[in-house]
Amino acid sequence: MQAPSRTAWTIAAVVFACAAAVVPHLSMPNGRSLHRGEDGRLAPAIGMPGAPPTSAEGLRQRIAEMESRLREHPQDSASAILLADALLRQARVTTDSRPANRAADVLGSALKGDPGQYDALRMLGAVQLSRHRFRDALDVARRARDERPGDAWNYGVVGDALLELGEYDQAFDAFDHMVTLRPSADAYARVSYARELRGDLEGALEVMRMAADATSAHDLEAKAWYTAQAGELWLKLGKLDDAERAYRRAVFFFPRYPHALIGLGKAKAARGDRDGALEIFLDQLTRTPTLDLAARVGDLVAARGDAAEAERYYQLAESLAGPGIAQTEGALALFLAEHDRKLPEAVRIARTVEGTRHDIFTEDAVAWALFKSGRVAEAYQASQRAMRTGTRDARILEHAAAIRGRMMQAS
């Protein structure tokens, strides 16, 4: 079964989203006031008391409100920041990149009008993460960190970017600094992911549950996110009942939350309920079409023996990923390699992505594409790099075992 790319799931998860645009307050750097609305007051950030709830309707309400304010007052920096905040949330909920692109435009305009606007700068780092522009995110976050070393947010974004680039030791240091400066749900979730990468799934689960508990009751979307991530960890630990309870709790917080519903589908598949899993994945595919979902549907259909229908979904998966030249992660390369499709292209895509980032999931994609292409010695080196953090990721370990076995046969 095709697993989700780590970036696609976890940037919606920890890398992008534990920072997902919570603005606890809008500061006034260097004594300079932000532009405000007509009533002279700053609106509370979504997820805070007095703001719209972080429900699907609440997000639409906030976006419409801030878009209206900006049409009337284009220089209203506060509204621009609040709009970008809501757009990032919407990108996470819908797994659609377009709201994040809009957020980048909004913040770019705010910074053009006021280059010293610190709140816009700090949020721009999170936006660039969501757009997979990790070097840009790192540069922006470091600028914001240097301006305000005491702001924990910036260390989270710095760590997120470093994590995606494969600079794990520096990323973990940034997360440690973040949680020391200001323990919070965002910080706990990053610590959880760091533990997961190091193979400590039990410790990761403990801290992810702390993140959910530390989240305001006003912020239902964030509670749903952290709860769904706890479900993911339960699933990896093989605790299917606990995983399903967590996913259902996430759906209680945020109805039809895609990350939780997809999790329920994975749990059903793990139980052998292919029909139940297929029903969930097909429904989600119509709502939030992704390479991962199309591949999962294709695999389940193939297991039924319908090769022609499976091929239709595999072609859809490729089209949803976009052209090889546009890839910023190894998901498409890994999909192609796992399904023995276009192997030279899979190697080319994986190597191209590896040229800009060397996280363990990219290295795994490189390893598997090389292995399927018969380049076993090169694959072995890449698989060793993929295991360097001590990860217990099942797919990485399975690939490494197969590659190691082939090496032993050849020796």
Wavefront OBJ file of the C-alpha trace (Angstrom):
o trace
v 0.000 0.000 0.000
v 1.342 3.400 -0.964
v 2.125 5.450 2.124
v 1.757 9.223 2.104
v 4.823 11.285 1.431
v 6.207 12.551 4.692
v 6.201 16.115 3.486
v 2.667 16.009 2.136
v 1.338 14.517 5.361
v 3.602 16.144 7.876
v 3.863 19.617 6.467
v 0.183 19.439 6.869
v 1.469 17.828 10.197
v 4.343 19.183 12.065
v 6.672 20.733 9.565
v 4.109 23.161 8.120
v 1.469 23.053 10.505
v 2.209 22.980 14.047
v 3.031 26.551 13.290
v -0.041 26.745 11.174
v -0.596 30.389 11.517
v -1.731 30.830 15.082
v -1.253 34.513 15.820
v -1.682 34.935 19.565
v -1.203 38.651 19.264
v -0.145 41.189 16.714
v 2.825 43.094 18.004
v 3.893 46.644 17.377
v 7.654 46.428 16.689
v 9.871 49.365 17.516
v 6.929 51.296 18.831
v 5.237 51.350 15.440
v 1.519 50.664 15.274
v 0.004 48.291 12.794
v -2.634 49.538 10.434
v -6.003 48.710 11.944
v -9.566 48.365 10.801
v -12.035 51.231 10.622
v -12.983 50.786 14.267
v -9.328 51.138 15.280
v -9.210 47.705 16.890
v -7.327 44.552 15.995
v -9.485 41.476 15.484
v -8.491 38.424 17.535
v -6.713 35.673 15.601
v -8.849 32.748 14.536
v -8.874 30.104 17.233
v -8.752 32.748 19.946
v -11.684 33.887 22.134
v -13.845 36.378 20.269
v -12.776 35.180 16.820
v -14.676 32.869 14.472
v -14.146 29.191 15.361
v -11.633 27.170 13.393
v -14.393 25.236 11.682
v -14.832 25.089 7.920
v -17.480 27.815 8.153
v -15.403 29.855 10.593
v -12.448 29.811 8.211
v -14.628 30.908 5.309
v -16.103 33.681 7.469
v -12.701 34.986 8.534
v -11.285 34.865 5.007
v -14.267 36.720 3.571
v -14.119 39.325 6.343
v -10.414 40.034 5.932
v -10.608 40.049 2.124
v -13.350 42.665 2.429
v -11.278 44.772 4.815
v -8.277 44.656 2.493
v -10.349 45.723 -0.486
v -11.431 48.795 1.475
v -8.072 49.387 3.189
v -5.242 47.834 1.127
v -2.595 49.005 3.622
v -4.252 47.340 6.614
v -1.346 45.155 7.749
v -3.273 43.586 10.613
v -6.002 42.347 8.291
v -3.394 41.013 5.878
v -1.770 38.969 8.653
v -5.084 37.645 9.918
v -6.081 36.731 6.367
v -2.815 34.862 5.812
v -3.375 33.029 9.095
v -6.819 31.810 7.999
v -5.600 30.919 4.518
v -2.878 28.699 5.955
v -5.462 26.945 8.074
v -7.637 26.443 5.021
v -4.690 24.980 3.104
v -4.202 22.431 5.873
v -7.878 21.480 6.050
v -8.313 21.134 2.296
v -4.802 19.850 1.373
v -4.957 22.493 -1.370
v -1.888 24.643 -1.989
v -3.765 27.586 -3.486
v -4.722 29.244 -0.182
v -1.047 29.169 0.857
v -0.054 30.821 -2.415
v -2.658 33.513 -1.760
v -1.257 33.947 1.754
v 2.205 34.511 0.285
v 0.841 37.225 -1.998
v -0.991 38.903 0.885
v 2.086 38.935 3.119
v 4.295 40.070 0.256
v 2.046 43.081 -0.260
v 2.066 43.863 3.465
v 5.860 43.710 3.598
v 6.209 45.805 0.468
v 4.164 48.523 2.116
v 5.916 48.114 5.462
v 9.223 46.163 5.190
v 9.691 46.325 8.952
v 6.394 44.574 9.734
v 7.642 41.814 12.006
v 4.410 39.797 12.300
v 4.139 39.526 8.520
v 7.772 38.432 8.311
v 7.448 35.719 10.942
v 4.312 34.309 9.309
v 5.918 34.357 5.874
v 8.293 31.646 7.066
v 5.368 29.304 7.785
v 3.833 30.151 4.418
v 7.056 29.294 2.605
v 7.166 25.976 4.434
v 3.666 25.162 3.257
v 4.764 25.938 -0.295
v 7.768 23.588 0.075
v 10.189 26.497 -0.319
v 12.359 25.307 2.509
v 15.459 27.408 1.849
v 13.318 30.522 1.573
v 11.496 29.562 4.780
v 14.812 29.090 6.569
v 16.132 32.461 5.404
v 12.948 34.278 6.464
v 12.777 32.525 9.832
v 16.414 33.285 10.593
v 15.831 36.951 9.789
v 12.851 37.005 12.142
v 14.796 35.098 14.805
v 17.688 37.530 14.618
v 15.275 40.420 15.010
v 13.540 38.860 18.011
v 15.596 36.063 19.591
v 13.030 35.611 22.339
v 10.167 34.666 20.004
v 9.824 30.875 20.196
v 7.828 30.700 16.947
v 10.902 31.453 14.845
v 12.867 28.514 16.232
v 9.985 26.250 15.263
v 9.999 27.455 11.670
v 13.806 27.275 11.517
v 13.645 23.714 12.813
v 10.871 22.755 10.400
v 12.871 23.955 7.410
v 16.059 22.253 8.598
v 14.129 19.049 9.155
v 12.839 19.027 5.591
v 16.344 19.719 4.315
v 17.685 16.770 6.308
v 19.732 18.795 8.800
v 18.399 16.854 11.763
v 20.817 17.769 14.533
v 20.334 21.489 13.914
v 16.565 21.014 13.631
v 16.354 19.150 16.928
v 18.417 21.861 18.620
v 15.987 24.488 17.309
v 13.016 22.532 18.657
v 14.680 22.120 22.041
v 15.242 25.872 22.165
v 11.644 26.504 21.176
v 10.163 24.360 23.932
v 12.553 25.856 26.479
v 11.528 29.385 25.546
v 7.795 28.712 25.507
v 6.255 25.284 26.119
v 3.151 25.102 23.935
v 1.168 22.793 21.704
v 3.271 23.853 18.705
v 6.477 23.073 20.560
v 5.231 19.750 21.928
v 4.218 18.582 18.447
v 7.673 19.313 17.109
v 9.285 17.432 19.991
v 6.919 14.560 19.184
v 8.052 14.461 15.580
v 11.707 14.602 16.608
v 11.143 11.590 18.844
v 9.360 9.771 16.052
v 12.238 10.356 13.659
v 14.592 8.875 16.248
v 12.443 5.771 16.576
v 10.780 6.592 19.896
v 7.150 6.132 18.881
v 5.909 5.731 22.438
v 7.601 8.953 23.518
v 6.308 10.700 20.418
v 2.759 9.662 21.245
v 3.066 10.902 24.821
v 4.143 14.364 23.710
v 1.631 14.569 20.841
v -1.155 13.920 23.339
v 0.282 16.760 25.423
v -0.001 18.977 22.328
v -3.680 18.104 21.958
v -4.332 18.718 25.657
v -2.516 22.067 25.528
v -4.638 23.357 22.647
v -7.377 25.863 23.381
v -10.956 24.632 23.227
v -11.573 27.592 20.905
v -9.228 26.059 18.332
v -11.099 22.968 17.190
v -9.126 22.554 13.977
v -5.836 22.409 15.847
v -7.275 19.962 18.379
v -8.440 17.809 15.486
v -5.011 17.962 13.894
v -3.047 16.958 16.990
v -5.591 14.246 17.827
v -5.352 12.826 14.304
v -1.566 12.810 14.627
v -1.899 10.826 17.851
v -4.007 8.414 15.822
v -1.174 8.092 13.321
v 1.214 7.149 16.091
v -1.205 4.637 17.568
v -1.519 3.133 14.090
v 2.252 2.827 13.739
v 2.354 1.093 17.097
v -0.224 -1.420 15.843
v -2.876 -0.253 18.335
v -5.777 -0.148 15.909
v -8.563 0.371 18.456
v -6.727 3.338 19.982
v -5.953 4.737 16.545
v -9.597 4.573 15.484
v -10.726 6.237 18.707
v -8.286 9.089 18.105
v -9.384 9.549 14.501
v -13.060 9.585 15.493
v -12.351 12.088 18.224
v -10.642 14.310 15.650
v -13.756 14.106 13.454
v -15.830 15.075 16.488
v -13.738 18.239 16.857
v -13.817 19.029 13.113
v -16.484 17.200 11.060
v -15.182 15.525 7.900
v -11.594 16.337 8.819
v -9.688 14.758 5.911
v -6.582 13.704 7.840
v -8.702 11.830 10.384
v -10.979 10.205 7.807
v -7.999 9.021 5.781
v -6.590 7.640 9.011
v -9.786 5.672 9.579
v -9.408 4.269 6.083
v -5.849 3.179 6.841
v -6.981 1.526 10.051
v -9.670 -0.382 8.148
v -7.111 -1.495 5.589
v -4.829 -2.661 8.397
v -7.701 -4.783 9.734
v -8.208 -6.344 6.315
v -11.437 -4.440 5.633
v -10.543 -3.478 2.088
v -14.089 -2.569 1.099
v -14.439 -0.216 4.069
v -11.082 1.385 3.355
v -11.899 1.767 -0.331
v -15.190 3.493 0.441
v -13.430 6.064 2.633
v -10.571 6.652 0.218
v -12.882 7.073 -2.787
v -14.995 9.594 -0.900
v -11.927 11.561 0.147
v -10.487 11.389 -3.353
v -13.498 13.340 -4.624
v -12.996 15.943 -1.893
v -9.212 16.290 -1.562
v -7.602 14.550 -4.544
v -3.941 13.676 -3.955
v -1.343 11.288 -5.330
v -1.488 9.331 -2.083
v -5.247 8.781 -2.171
v -5.309 7.832 -5.846
v -2.476 5.366 -5.237
v -4.257 3.838 -2.237
v -7.428 3.388 -4.276
v -5.424 1.872 -7.124
v -3.730 -0.599 -4.777
v -7.045 -1.714 -3.272
v -8.619 -2.101 -6.694
v -5.566 -4.054 -7.900
v -5.933 -6.382 -4.907
v -9.421 -7.202 -6.222
v -7.863 -8.286 -9.510
v -9.079 -5.353 -11.610
v -5.809 -4.336 -13.253
v -7.416 -2.016 -15.816
v -9.278 -0.002 -13.168
v -6.183 0.090 -10.960
v -4.200 1.499 -13.874
v -6.752 4.293 -14.244
v -6.123 5.341 -10.651
v -2.375 5.033 -11.025
v -2.497 7.371 -14.012
v -4.602 9.744 -11.932
v -1.986 9.598 -9.164
v 0.727 10.640 -11.610
v -1.356 13.501 -12.983
v -2.177 14.767 -9.483
v 1.524 14.831 -8.617
v 2.278 17.077 -11.562
v 5.287 16.932 -13.887
v 8.553 15.485 -12.682
v 10.377 18.779 -13.123
v 8.062 20.417 -10.563
v 8.657 17.911 -7.753
v 9.999 19.205 -4.444
v 9.809 15.858 -2.645
v 10.309 12.189 -3.462
v 6.659 11.117 -3.349
v 6.196 10.741 -7.110
v 9.543 8.974 -7.523
v 8.650 6.554 -4.750
v 5.208 5.894 -6.196
v 6.710 5.125 -9.591
v 9.338 2.825 -8.088
v 6.860 0.978 -5.863
v 4.638 0.330 -8.860
v 7.437 -0.414 -11.376
v 6.483 2.516 -13.559
v 8.850 4.747 -15.549
v 11.861 3.699 -13.487
v 14.418 5.925 -15.257
v 12.156 8.901 -14.534
v 11.756 7.767 -10.928
v 15.533 7.772 -10.484
v 15.859 11.128 -12.191
v 13.165 12.752 -10.031
v 14.542 11.301 -6.811
v 18.087 12.381 -7.580
v 16.924 15.879 -8.515
v 15.065 16.274 -5.235
v 18.070 14.888 -3.369
v 20.111 17.687 -4.880
v 18.258 20.226 -2.737
v 17.315 18.194 0.350
v 18.546 15.004 1.978
v 15.932 14.087 4.564
v 15.474 10.393 5.259
v 12.276 10.109 3.201
v 13.958 11.568 0.133
v 16.895 9.193 0.643
v 14.439 6.295 0.867
v 12.861 7.340 -2.430
v 16.323 7.491 -3.989
v 17.187 4.078 -2.576
v 14.037 2.373 -3.815
v 14.148 3.934 -7.276
v 17.771 2.820 -7.673
v 16.993 -0.641 -6.334
v 14.109 -1.172 -8.730
v 16.407 -0.022 -11.532
v 18.966 -2.693 -10.651
v 21.527 -0.297 -9.151
v 21.770 -2.183 -5.885
v 25.090 -0.898 -4.560
v 23.986 2.724 -4.949
v 20.626 1.830 -3.453
v 22.326 0.339 -0.412
v 24.247 3.548 0.281
v 21.070 5.618 0.007
v 19.137 3.233 2.254
v 21.821 3.551 4.918
v 21.396 7.318 4.807
v 17.623 6.845 5.100
v 18.058 4.969 8.384
v 20.542 7.350 9.970
v 18.155 8.829 12.561
v 17.092 5.478 14.003
v 13.640 5.707 12.448
v 11.125 2.892 12.851
v 9.254 3.914 9.716
v 7.975 0.600 8.354
v 8.436 1.438 4.702
v 12.017 2.641 5.119
v 12.898 -0.463 7.115
v 11.232 -2.803 4.617
v 13.072 -1.200 1.733
v 16.384 -1.334 3.583
v 15.888 -5.023 4.388
v 15.135 -5.893 0.770
v 18.152 -3.958 -0.482
v 20.431 -5.490 2.152
v 19.160 -8.957 1.229
v 19.963 -8.424 -2.445
v 23.418 -7.157 -1.530
v 24.068 -10.302 0.512
v 22.934 -12.499 -2.362
v 25.312 -10.731 -4.702
v 28.317 -11.017 -2.387
l 1 2 3 4 5 6 7 8 9 10 11 12 13 14 15 16 17 18 19 20 21 22 23 24 25 26 27 28 29 30 31 32 33 34 35 36 37 38 39 40 41 42 43 44 45 46 47 48 49 50 51 52 53 54 55 56 57 58 59 60 61 62 63 64 65 66 67 68 69 70 71 72 73 74 75 76 77 78 79 80 81 82 83 84 85 86 87 88 89 90 91 92 93 94 95 96 97 98 99 100 101 102 103 104 105 106 107 108 109 110 111 112 113 114 115 116 117 118 119 120 121 122 123 124 125 126 127 128 129 130 131 132 133 134 135 136 137 138 139 140 141 142 143 144 145 146 147 148 149 150 151 152 153 154 155 156 157 158 159 160 161 162 163 164 165 166 167 168 169 170 171 172 173 174 175 176 177 178 179 180 181 182 183 184 185 186 187 188 189 190 191 192 193 194 195 196 197 198 199 200 201 202 203 204 205 206 207 208 209 210 211 212 213 214 215 216 217 218 219 220 221 222 223 224 225 226 227 228 229 230 231 232 233 234 235 236 237 238 239 240 241 242 243 244 245 246 247 248 249 250 251 252 253 254 255 256 257 258 259 260 261 262 263 264 265 266 267 268 269 270 271 272 273 274 275 276 277 278 279 280 281 282 283 284 285 286 287 288 289 290 291 292 293 294 295 296 297 298 299 300 301 302 303 304 305 306 307 308 309 310 311 312 313 314 315 316 317 318 319 320 321 322 323 324 325 326 327 328 329 330 331 332 333 334 335 336 337 338 339 340 341 342 343 344 345 346 347 348 349 350 351 352 353 354 355 356 357 358 359 360 361 362 363 364 365 366 367 368 369 370 371 372 373 374 375 376 377 378 379 380 381 382 383 384 385 386 387 388 389 390 391 392 393 394 395 396 397 398 399 400 401 402 403 404 405 406 407 408 409 410 411
